[in-house]
Amino acid sequence: LDCGWVLAGALGESMVPSPLLVAMVKAGRLGRKSGGGFFAYQAGRKTAEEKPDPAIDPLLARCAAAPGEHTAEAITARLLLPMLLEATRVLAEGRVDDPRDVDLAVIFGFGFPAARGGLLYWADTLGAQRIVEMLRPLAPLGPRAQPTPLLLEMAAAGRRFYRSEENQSQGEGQTEEQE
């Protein structure tokens, strides 16, 4: 829960806390330290029961939204595209110079599948225009799901985060727009 508060505080509208997590904090369901979160914890045990704690059901019912379509692509978009948008923000702001740094951070920090090459490498396999299209159904989420100026520029120009494979093998890792 603490991670969500820190991210929301640091990222503003691009990271909105889950209403469920807010309700859980207000209800004192803080995980192990309070004896209950999504699961019930018994005093002296480090692990929870394997089943969700039924005491969480009223909170879940208050926060539940109408079910939507949950295709593999919809789930991928909902999970990865906000992270990708934040990566475009840090690149545009110059807080990160090299797309490889972002990719290494998500692989080693978040556990992004190394076989996919990292978040920005994965994005290049889709192309910026396709990513902009994938963001359209997420528009109701507000600013956190709107294409950034950098992404829109890349889509309009057909640019990628990484240069061609030939240039990558020479050790150049700048985005094409940083040239």
Beta strands, then each sheet from edge to edge (+ up, - down):
strand 1: 39-41
strand 2: 48-52
sheet 1: 1+ 2-
end
